[in-house]
Amino acid sequence: MTGEHAALALRGLAKRFETKIAVRGVDLDVPAGSFYGLLGPNGAGKTTTLSMAVGLLRPDHGRAWVLGHDVWGSTTEAKRLLGVMPDGVRLFDRLNGAELLAYNGLLRGMDPQVVDQRAHELLDVLALGDAGNTLVVDYSAGMKKKIGLACALLHGPRLLVLDEPFEAVDPVSAALIRDILQRYVAGGGTVIFSSHVMEVVERLCSHVAILADGAIKRVGTLAEVRGDRSLEEVFVEVVGGRTATGAELAWL
């Protein structure tokens, strides 16, 4: 089966919204055990691509596999192996952190005692235990990212798909999230996350794909994509848009 040796395999994923083509036939293989960065400017199609890859948005064309399981053909099997942290999707935020984790675990059919144990450990490790009865709606941006990550990790997935996990996150929370993800990959898991922050991608990722205008423009290991330049230089060259010479702003 296509994609059986990859943690995530995408073939020909495409999506159009009315007259706008958001994703133009994306092919991608995310090796098992890799820390994979999906880079792209705002509006490049990152969220749409990842949403189709994990079963949140049905593609117009193409297929996706999670560890050999067809996301749209064997949905239950694929989602058992998959942890997802979407960007901008609302949580059940009128619950506190422990209640939200319990709700997610029971929705997945997990044993309540296992859910309680894992929820306690996750809240402790992610420094959310002190939030107590604070509702998720009242969490800071960093706390919301951390509880979203806890929900994605609760059932012990082998692949994490994270959409902009570091956006609007304070440095302390970002460092903690990085530590958790590095530990997860070191234990045999696979992470793919979207970002447009070069520093984070260079620090964490073993592999990189650059997406622009709904299509993959560069792909490979970090060393292959970067070459002897900085990742930012390669990114700007690939996606374009840096045309100002300074003469247009001489009045400044």
DRENDO-1510 file (C-alpha; in Angstrom, 1 decimal, always signed):
<recs>
REC; n; res; u; v; w
REC; 1; MET; +0.0; +0.0; +0.0 .
REC; 2; THR; +1.2; +3.5; -0.8 .
REC; 3; GLY; +2.6; +5.2; +2.3 .
REC; 4; GLU; +3.0; +2.1; +4.4 .
REC; 5; HIS; +6.6; +3.0; +5.3 .
REC; 6; ALA; +5.9; +6.6; +6.2 .
REC; 7; ALA; +4.3; +8.0; +9.4 .
REC; 8; LEU; +2.3; +10.3; +7.1 .
REC; 9; ALA; +2.0; +10.0; +3.3 .
REC; 10; LEU; +0.1; +12.5; +1.1 .
REC; 11; ARG; -0.6; +11.9; -2.6 .
REC; 12; GLY; -2.2; +14.5; -4.8 .
REC; 13; LEU; -4.1; +16.4; -2.1 .
REC; 14; ALA; -6.0; +19.2; -3.6 .
REC; 15; LYS; -8.7; +21.7; -2.4 .
REC; 16; ARG; -10.5; +24.6; -3.9 .
REC; 17; PHE; -12.7; +27.1; -2.1 .
REC; 18; GLU; -15.0; +28.6; -4.7 .
REC; 19; THR; -12.6; +30.4; -7.1 .
REC; 20; LYS; -9.5; +30.0; -4.9 .
REC; 21; ILE; -7.3; +27.0; -5.3 .
REC; 22; ALA; -5.9; +26.5; -1.7 .
REC; 23; VAL; -3.9; +23.3; -2.3 .
REC; 24; ARG; -2.6; +22.1; -5.6 .
REC; 25; GLY; -1.9; +18.4; -5.5 .
REC; 26; VAL; +0.5; +18.0; -2.6 .
REC; 27; ASP; +2.7; +14.9; -2.4 .
REC; 28; LEU; +4.6; +14.4; +0.9 .
REC; 29; ASP; +6.2; +11.6; +2.9 .
REC; 30; VAL; +7.0; +12.1; +6.5 .
REC; 31; PRO; +9.4; +9.4; +7.7 .
REC; 32; ALA; +8.6; +7.6; +10.9 .
REC; 33; GLY; +10.6; +9.0; +13.8 .
REC; 34; SER; +11.2; +12.4; +12.1 .
REC; 35; PHE; +10.6; +15.9; +13.4 .
REC; 36; TYR; +9.1; +17.5; +10.3 .
REC; 37; GLY; +8.5; +21.2; +9.7 .
REC; 38; LEU; +6.0; +22.4; +7.1 .
REC; 39; LEU; +7.0; +25.9; +6.3 .
REC; 40; GLY; +5.1; +28.5; +4.4 .
REC; 41; PRO; +3.9; +32.1; +4.5 .
REC; 42; ASN; +0.4; +33.0; +5.7 .
REC; 43; GLY; -2.1; +31.8; +3.1 .
REC; 44; ALA; +0.2; +29.2; +1.7 .
REC; 45; GLY; -2.2; +26.3; +2.3 .
REC; 46; LYS; -0.5; +24.8; +5.4 .
REC; 47; THR; -3.7; +24.6; +7.5 .
REC; 48; THR; -5.8; +23.3; +4.6 .
REC; 49; THR; -3.2; +20.6; +3.8 .
REC; 50; LEU; -2.9; +19.4; +7.4 .
REC; 51; SER; -6.7; +19.5; +7.9 .
REC; 52; MET; -7.1; +17.2; +4.9 .
REC; 53; ALA; -4.2; +15.0; +6.0 .
REC; 54; VAL; -5.8; +14.2; +9.4 .
REC; 55; GLY; -9.5; +13.9; +8.3 .
REC; 56; LEU; -10.8; +17.3; +9.4 .
REC; 57; LEU; -11.4; +18.5; +5.8 .
REC; 58; ARG; -12.4; +16.3; +2.9 .
REC; 59; PRO; -10.0; +16.8; -0.1 .
REC; 60; ASP; -11.4; +17.4; -3.6 .
REC; 61; HIS; -8.7; +15.1; -4.9 .
REC; 62; GLY; -6.0; +12.9; -3.4 .
REC; 63; ARG; -5.4; +10.6; -0.5 .
REC; 64; ALA; -3.6; +10.5; +2.9 .
REC; 65; TRP; -2.2; +7.6; +4.9 .
REC; 66; VAL; -1.3; +7.5; +8.6 .
REC; 67; LEU; +1.2; +4.6; +9.2 .
REC; 68; GLY; -0.3; +2.8; +6.2 .
REC; 69; HIS; -4.0; +3.4; +7.1 .
REC; 70; ASP; -6.0; +5.4; +4.6 .
REC; 71; VAL; -7.3; +8.5; +6.5 .
REC; 72; TRP; -10.5; +8.5; +4.4 .
REC; 73; GLY; -10.9; +4.8; +3.9 .
REC; 74; SER; -9.9; +3.4; +7.3 .
REC; 75; THR; -10.7; +6.4; +9.4 .
REC; 76; THR; -11.0; +4.8; +12.8 .
REC; 77; GLU; -7.7; +2.9; +12.5 .
REC; 78; ALA; -5.9; +6.0; +11.3 .
REC; 79; LYS; -7.2; +8.3; +14.0 .
REC; 80; ARG; -6.2; +5.8; +16.8 .
REC; 81; LEU; -2.6; +6.4; +15.8 .
REC; 82; LEU; -3.0; +10.1; +15.3 .
REC; 83; GLY; -2.9; +13.1; +17.7 .
REC; 84; VAL; -4.0; +16.4; +16.3 .
REC; 85; MET; -3.7; +20.0; +17.5 .
REC; 86; PRO; -5.5; +22.2; +15.0 .
REC; 87; ASP; -5.0; +26.0; +14.9 .
REC; 88; GLY; -8.1; +28.1; +15.5 .
REC; 89; VAL; -10.5; +25.2; +16.2 .
REC; 90; ARG; -12.3; +25.9; +19.5 .
REC; 91; LEU; -11.9; +23.5; +22.4 .
REC; 92; PHE; -14.8; +22.7; +24.8 .
REC; 93; ASP; -13.6; +25.6; +26.7 .
REC; 94; ARG; -16.3; +25.8; +29.4 .
REC; 95; LEU; -14.5; +22.9; +31.1 .
REC; 96; ASN; -11.4; +23.1; +33.2 .
REC; 97; GLY; -8.2; +21.3; +32.1 .
REC; 98; ALA; -8.9; +18.0; +33.9 .
REC; 99; GLU; -12.5; +17.9; +32.7 .
REC; 100; LEU; -11.5; +18.6; +29.1 .
REC; 101; LEU; -8.9; +15.8; +29.2 .
REC; 102; ALA; -11.5; +13.4; +30.8 .
REC; 103; TYR; -14.0; +14.4; +28.1 .
REC; 104; ASN; -11.5; +13.7; +25.3 .
REC; 105; GLY; -10.5; +10.4; +26.8 .
REC; 106; LEU; -14.0; +9.1; +27.2 .
REC; 107; LEU; -14.9; +10.2; +23.6 .
REC; 108; ARG; -12.1; +7.9; +22.5 .
REC; 109; GLY; -13.4; +5.1; +24.6 .
REC; 110; MET; -10.4; +5.0; +27.0 .
REC; 111; ASP; -10.6; +3.4; +30.4 .
REC; 112; PRO; -11.5; +6.1; +32.9 .
REC; 113; GLN; -8.8; +5.2; +35.3 .
REC; 114; VAL; -6.2; +5.4; +32.5 .
REC; 115; VAL; -7.6; +8.8; +31.5 .
REC; 116; ASP; -7.3; +10.1; +35.1 .
REC; 117; GLN; -3.8; +8.9; +35.5 .
REC; 118; ARG; -2.6; +10.3; +32.2 .
REC; 119; ALA; -4.5; +13.6; +32.6 .
REC; 120; HIS; -2.8; +14.1; +36.0 .
REC; 121; GLU; +0.6; +13.4; +34.5 .
REC; 122; LEU; +0.1; +15.6; +31.5 .
REC; 123; LEU; -1.2; +18.6; +33.6 .
REC; 124; ASP; +1.7; +18.2; +35.9 .
REC; 125; VAL; +4.4; +18.0; +33.2 .
REC; 126; LEU; +2.8; +20.8; +31.2 .
REC; 127; ALA; +2.7; +23.1; +34.3 .
REC; 128; LEU; -1.1; +23.3; +34.2 .
REC; 129; GLY; -1.8; +21.6; +37.5 .
REC; 130; ASP; -2.0; +24.9; +39.3 .
REC; 131; ALA; -4.8; +26.1; +37.1 .
REC; 132; GLY; -7.2; +24.0; +39.2 .
REC; 133; ASN; -10.8; +24.9; +38.4 .
REC; 134; THR; -9.9; +27.7; +35.9 .
REC; 135; LEU; -12.0; +27.2; +32.8 .
REC; 136; VAL; -10.1; +26.7; +29.5 .
REC; 137; VAL; -11.8; +29.8; +28.1 .
REC; 138; ASP; -9.9; +31.9; +30.7 .
REC; 139; TYR; -6.5; +30.3; +29.9 .
REC; 140; SER; -3.7; +32.4; +28.4 .
REC; 141; ALA; -2.7; +31.7; +24.8 .
REC; 142; GLY; +0.3; +29.6; +26.0 .
REC; 143; MET; -1.9; +27.6; +28.4 .
REC; 144; LYS; -4.4; +26.9; +25.6 .
REC; 145; LYS; -1.6; +25.6; +23.4 .
REC; 146; LYS; -0.4; +23.3; +26.2 .
REC; 147; ILE; -3.9; +21.9; +27.0 .
REC; 148; GLY; -4.4; +21.4; +23.2 .
REC; 149; LEU; -1.1; +19.4; +23.2 .
REC; 150; ALA; -2.2; +17.4; +26.2 .
REC; 151; CYS; -5.5; +16.5; +24.4 .
REC; 152; ALA; -3.5; +15.3; +21.4 .
REC; 153; LEU; -1.1; +13.2; +23.5 .
REC; 154; LEU; -3.7; +11.7; +25.9 .
REC; 155; HIS; -4.3; +8.5; +23.9 .
REC; 156; GLY; -0.7; +7.8; +23.2 .
REC; 157; PRO; -0.6; +8.4; +19.4 .
REC; 158; ARG; +2.4; +7.5; +17.2 .
REC; 159; LEU; +2.0; +10.6; +15.0 .
REC; 160; LEU; +1.4; +14.2; +16.1 .
REC; 161; VAL; +0.1; +16.7; +13.6 .
REC; 162; LEU; +0.3; +20.3; +15.1 .
REC; 163; ASP; -0.8; +23.4; +13.3 .
REC; 164; GLU; +1.2; +26.5; +14.4 .
REC; 165; PRO; +1.9; +25.1; +17.9 .
REC; 166; PHE; +4.2; +28.0; +18.8 .
REC; 167; GLU; +2.1; +30.9; +17.5 .
REC; 168; ALA; +1.4; +33.5; +20.2 .
REC; 169; VAL; +3.1; +31.4; +22.9 .
REC; 170; ASP; +5.3; +33.0; +25.5 .
REC; 171; PRO; +9.0; +31.9; +25.6 .
REC; 172; VAL; +8.6; +29.8; +28.8 .
REC; 173; SER; +5.6; +27.8; +27.4 .
REC; 174; ALA; +7.4; +27.5; +24.0 .
REC; 175; ALA; +10.4; +26.0; +25.7 .
REC; 176; LEU; +8.3; +23.5; +27.6 .
REC; 177; ILE; +6.4; +22.5; +24.4 .
REC; 178; ARG; +9.7; +22.0; +22.6 .
REC; 179; ASP; +11.0; +19.8; +25.4 .
REC; 180; ILE; +7.9; +17.6; +25.4 .
REC; 181; LEU; +8.0; +17.2; +21.6 .
REC; 182; GLN; +11.7; +16.4; +21.6 .
REC; 183; ARG; +11.1; +13.7; +24.3 .
REC; 184; TYR; +8.2; +12.3; +22.2 .
REC; 185; VAL; +10.3; +12.0; +19.1 .
REC; 186; ALA; +13.2; +10.5; +21.1 .
REC; 187; GLY; +10.7; +7.8; +22.3 .
REC; 188; GLY; +9.9; +6.8; +18.7 .
REC; 189; GLY; +7.1; +9.2; +17.9 .
REC; 190; THR; +6.8; +11.4; +14.8 .
REC; 191; VAL; +5.9; +15.1; +14.7 .
REC; 192; ILE; +4.9; +17.2; +11.8 .
REC; 193; PHE; +4.1; +20.8; +12.5 .
REC; 194; SER; +3.4; +23.9; +10.5 .
REC; 195; SER; +5.2; +27.2; +11.1 .
REC; 196; HIS; +6.6; +30.3; +9.6 .
REC; 197; VAL; +9.2; +30.8; +12.4 .
REC; 198; MET; +12.6; +29.8; +10.9 .
REC; 199; GLU; +14.4; +29.8; +14.3 .
REC; 200; VAL; +12.0; +27.2; +15.8 .
REC; 201; VAL; +12.2; +25.0; +12.7 .
REC; 202; GLU; +16.0; +25.1; +12.5 .
REC; 203; ARG; +16.3; +24.2; +16.2 .
REC; 204; LEU; +13.9; +21.3; +16.1 .
REC; 205; CYS; +13.4; +19.7; +12.7 .
REC; 206; SER; +15.2; +16.9; +11.0 .
REC; 207; HIS; +13.1; +17.4; +7.8 .
REC; 208; VAL; +11.5; +20.4; +6.1 .
REC; 209; ALA; +9.0; +21.1; +3.4 .
REC; 210; ILE; +8.4; +24.6; +2.0 .
REC; 211; LEU; +4.8; +25.2; +0.9 .
REC; 212; ALA; +3.9; +28.2; -1.2 .
REC; 213; ASP; +0.8; +29.0; -3.3 .
REC; 214; GLY; -0.7; +25.6; -2.3 .
REC; 215; ALA; +2.3; +23.6; -3.7 .
REC; 216; ILE; +5.4; +22.0; -2.2 .
REC; 217; LYS; +8.4; +24.0; -3.5 .
REC; 218; ARG; +11.3; +22.4; -1.6 .
REC; 219; VAL; +11.5; +19.2; +0.5 .
REC; 220; GLY; +14.1; +17.1; +2.2 .
REC; 221; THR; +16.2; +16.9; +5.3 .
REC; 222; LEU; +17.0; +20.2; +6.9 .
REC; 223; ALA; +20.6; +20.0; +5.6 .
REC; 224; GLU; +19.4; +19.3; +2.1 .
REC; 225; VAL; +17.0; +22.1; +2.0 .
REC; 226; ARG; +19.2; +24.6; +3.7 .
REC; 227; GLY; +22.5; +23.8; +2.0 .
REC; 228; ASP; +25.2; +26.3; +3.1 .
REC; 229; ARG; +22.7; +29.1; +3.7 .
REC; 230; SER; +20.3; +30.0; +6.4 .
REC; 231; LEU; +16.9; +28.5; +6.2 .
REC; 232; GLU; +15.5; +32.0; +6.2 .
REC; 233; GLU; +17.4; +32.9; +3.0 .
REC; 234; VAL; +16.2; +29.7; +1.3 .
REC; 235; PHE; +12.6; +30.4; +2.4 .
REC; 236; VAL; +12.6; +34.0; +1.1 .
REC; 237; GLU; +14.1; +32.9; -2.2 .
REC; 238; VAL; +11.5; +30.1; -2.6 .
REC; 239; VAL; +8.4; +32.0; -1.7 .
REC; 240; GLY; +9.4; +35.4; -3.2 .
REC; 241; GLY; +7.8; +38.6; -2.2 .
REC; 242; ARG; +10.9; +40.5; -1.0 .
REC; 243; THR; +11.1; +43.1; -3.7 .
REC; 244; ALA; +11.5; +46.5; -1.9 .
REC; 245; THR; +14.9; +48.1; -2.5 .
REC; 246; GLY; +14.5; +50.9; -0.1 .
REC; 247; ALA; +14.3; +53.6; -2.8 .
REC; 248; GLU; +10.5; +53.5; -2.5 .
REC; 249; LEU; +10.8; +54.5; +1.1 .
REC; 250; ALA; +13.4; +57.2; +0.7 .
REC; 251; TRP; +11.1; +59.6; +2.7 .
REC; 252; LEU; +11.7; +57.6; +5.8 .
</recs>
